[in-house]
Amino acid sequence: MSRFTEQERAEIFRRSCELLEDKPPVTPPAPAPEPPPLMSEDPIAKWKREADARDRERKAAIAERQRVERAARASDWSAWDAYVDARIAAALAERQHEIVELAHSSVEFAKAVDKKLAELERLLTKITDTHKELREHLAREPIDMPSPLVRKERLVN
């Protein structure tokens, strides 16, 4: 015969299943807290407490308004800074473009000047050679030519 009754066996089986499932134990609900005792409040203390609370609220609202105003002023300056930065960037880009254009124009001008100087040098060489030939030609002794004053008869065949 068994030492436990059917009811006790069922309870032991249920309890062992609970333990094996590893569930946290069910805690009974906490008792409701006691309501605070009713005390009659002095009207002056109540007025003072409410006035202090209102002063704290007012100071918090003023601080919040000042913070919002500072943020608005800061955002206005950031917009101005962005505008000025954009203008400076545009001016720098324009100046950069002008400098690049000036550099290209200077290069083109230098090439044109070199080309003209080469042409002038070629012409100067040509003139120098021509002048040298002319000087040589003028330096020769004149050939005796018959005088036009002396008339010779022409022989006609």
CORGIPE-V108108 format. One record per residue. N is the residue number from 1. RES is the residue in three letters. PSI is psi in degrees with one decimal (999 if undefined). OMEGA is omega in radians with two decimals (* if undefined). Layout:
n;res;psi;omega
N;RES;PSI;OMEGA
N;RES;PSI;OMEGA
This chain:
n;res;psi;omega
1;MET;156.8;-3.06
2;SER;151.6;3.14
3;ARG;-23.4;-3.05
4;PHE;148.5;3.07
5;THR;168.7;-3.14
6;GLU;-40.4;-3.13
7;GLN;-41.6;3.13
8;GLU;-39.6;3.09
9;ARG;-42.4;3.13
10;ALA;-41.6;3.13
11;GLU;-43.5;3.13
12;ILE;-42.8;3.13
13;PHE;-44.8;3.12
14;ARG;-44.6;-3.11
15;ARG;-41.3;3.13
16;SER;-37.0;3.07
17;CYS;-40.9;3.11
18;GLU;-44.9;-3.13
19;LEU;-37.8;-3.13
20;LEU;-26.9;3.13
21;GLU;-15.3;3.07
22;ASP;37.6;3.07
23;LYS;148.2;3.08
24;PRO;147.4;-3.11
25;PRO;147.6;3.14
26;VAL;123.5;3.13
27;THR;142.4;3.11
28;PRO;147.6;-3.12
29;PRO;145.5;-3.13
30;ALA;147.7;3.12
31;PRO;147.0;-3.14
32;ALA;138.5;-3.14
33;PRO;152.7;3.14
34;GLU;138.3;3.08
35;PRO;147.6;-3.13
36;PRO;148.8;-3.12
37;PRO;143.0;3.13
38;LEU;124.4;3.11
39;MET;139.2;3.07
40;SER;132.5;-3.06
41;GLU;144.1;3.10
42;ASP;131.2;-3.12
43;PRO;-35.3;-3.12
44;ILE;-41.8;3.12
45;ALA;-38.6;3.10
46;LYS;-45.7;3.14
47;TRP;-43.7;-3.13
48;LYS;-43.8;3.12
49;ARG;-45.5;3.13
50;GLU;-39.0;3.12
51;ALA;-41.1;3.11
52;ASP;-42.0;3.11
53;ALA;-41.9;3.13
54;ARG;-38.9;3.09
55;ASP;-42.3;3.11
56;ARG;-42.5;3.11
57;GLU;-43.7;-3.12
58;ARG;-45.4;3.13
59;LYS;-39.3;3.10
60;ALA;-39.8;3.13
61;ALA;-40.8;3.12
62;ILE;-43.8;3.12
63;ALA;-41.0;3.12
64;GLU;-43.6;3.13
65;ARG;-42.1;3.12
66;GLN;-38.3;3.11
67;ARG;-42.0;3.12
68;VAL;-41.1;3.13
69;GLU;-41.7;3.10
70;ARG;-41.1;3.12
71;ALA;-38.9;3.12
72;ALA;-43.1;3.12
73;ARG;-40.5;3.13
74;ALA;-39.0;3.13
75;SER;-34.2;3.08
76;ASP;-42.2;3.12
77;TRP;-35.3;3.13
78;SER;-36.0;3.08
79;ALA;-42.7;3.12
80;TRP;-44.2;3.13
81;ASP;-42.5;3.13
82;ALA;-41.1;3.12
83;TYR;-47.5;-3.12
84;VAL;-42.1;3.11
85;ASP;-40.3;3.13
86;ALA;-41.9;3.12
87;ARG;-42.2;3.13
88;ILE;-42.9;3.14
89;ALA;-41.0;3.12
90;ALA;-43.0;3.14
91;ALA;-41.8;3.11
92;LEU;-40.4;3.11
93;ALA;-40.8;3.13
94;GLU;-44.5;3.13
95;ARG;-40.6;3.11
96;GLN;-42.6;3.11
97;HIS;-42.9;3.14
98;GLU;-39.8;3.14
99;ILE;-42.0;3.11
100;VAL;-43.0;3.12
101;GLU;-41.3;3.10
102;LEU;-40.9;3.13
103;ALA;-44.5;3.11
104;HIS;-42.2;3.13
105;SER;-39.9;3.12
106;SER;-40.9;3.12
107;VAL;-45.0;3.12
108;GLU;-42.4;3.12
109;PHE;-43.2;-3.13
110;ALA;-39.8;3.10
111;LYS;-43.1;3.12
112;ALA;-41.4;3.12
113;VAL;-44.2;3.11
114;ASP;-42.1;3.14
115;LYS;-45.6;3.14
116;LYS;-38.9;3.11
117;LEU;-39.4;3.09
118;ALA;-41.1;3.12
119;GLU;-42.2;3.10
120;LEU;-38.2;3.11
121;GLU;-40.4;3.10
122;ARG;-44.5;3.13
123;LEU;-38.7;3.11
124;LEU;-39.2;3.09
125;THR;-42.4;3.13
126;LYS;-43.4;3.14
127;ILE;-38.8;3.13
128;THR;-43.9;3.12
129;ASP;-44.0;3.13
130;THR;-42.3;3.13
131;HIS;-39.8;3.13
132;LYS;-44.0;3.11
133;GLU;-40.8;-3.14
134;LEU;-43.1;3.10
135;ARG;-43.3;3.11
136;GLU;-40.1;3.14
137;HIS;-41.7;-3.13
138;LEU;-23.5;-3.12
139;ALA;-12.9;3.13
140;ARG;153.3;3.11
141;GLU;141.6;3.14
142;PRO;146.5;3.10
143;ILE;141.1;3.11
144;ASP;119.8;3.12
145;MET;152.5;3.12
146;PRO;143.6;-3.13
147;SER;138.1;3.12
148;PRO;-16.3;-3.13
149;LEU;-26.9;3.14
150;VAL;126.4;-3.08
151;ARG;125.6;3.12
152;LYS;151.0;3.09
153;GLU;142.1;3.12
154;ARG;137.2;3.08
155;LEU;129.0;-3.12
156;VAL;131.1;-3.14
157;ASN;999;*
